[in-house]
């Protein structure tokens, strides 16, 4: 998993499960705690409202969420066709 994917996945993990410790995130994403600390810092610098509670973990500020992506059927089909084409 590349860093961009992991950053998004961390936000989604916090959004879905609530507070998570760095150790738990590191285990989930099969990386080191230090990498998670750097990722958390990068998310904060990017404007993601993170709350850190020493010894208890990280969470997102109440009310923050990433809205789901909505594609029309045509848009979804074109994305799938495009990704299949690029894979060849």
N, C-alpha and C positions, 0 to 999 in steps of 0.2 A: 504494500500500500504506500503510495507516495504521500508526501507531506500535505498537499492540498486536500487529498481525499481524507486523510486522517483528521485534519482540522475540522472539516465538515462533519465527519463521523463523531468527533468529540462533542460538537454542539448538539447533534441529533441524540447522542447518548444522554447528555445532560438534560435535554428537553424531554426525552422519553422516560428516563429513570430517576431524574432528580439528582440529589447530591451524590457525588462519586469521589472517592479518594484517589490520589495520584497512583497509588499502588494498584487499585482496581482498574483504572484506565490503562495503565501500563500492561496489565495482564490481558485485558480485553483486546488491545491493539498489538500485542506481542512486541513491545518495545520497552525501553528503560524508563524509570521514573524521571530521570533527568530530561529525556526527550519530551515527556508529558509536561514537565515544568516549562520547557521552552515553548511548547505548543500553546499552553495556557497563556503565557506572556504574549505570544503573537496574536492570539485571539483578542486579548484585552487591548492591545495596541491597534487592532483592526476595528475596535468599537463594540465588541461583543460584551455586554454587561455581565461580567462574572463576579460571583461572590465567593470569597475564600474564607473558610472557617478553620483556623489551625486545629489539626488533629481530626477534623471531621470531613474535610474535602472541599470540593468545588461545586457550585450550582449556578444556574442562570438566574438573573434578577427576575422576580415575579412579573409576569406579563410579557416577557420576551419570548418570541418564538419565530421560527423560520416558517413562512407560509408554504403550504404544499404547492408543488408545481402543477399547473393545469395545462394540458395540451389538448388541442382538438384531435380527432381521429386522424385527420390528414397530417397534422404536424407530427404526431407520434409515429405514423407510418413513414414519413420522410426521415425522421431521426433514425429509425431502425434500418431503413434502406441505406441511408448515408453511412451508418456505422458498419453495416455489412460490406459495403463497397470499399470503405477505407481499410477494413481488415484483410481484404484480398490483395 
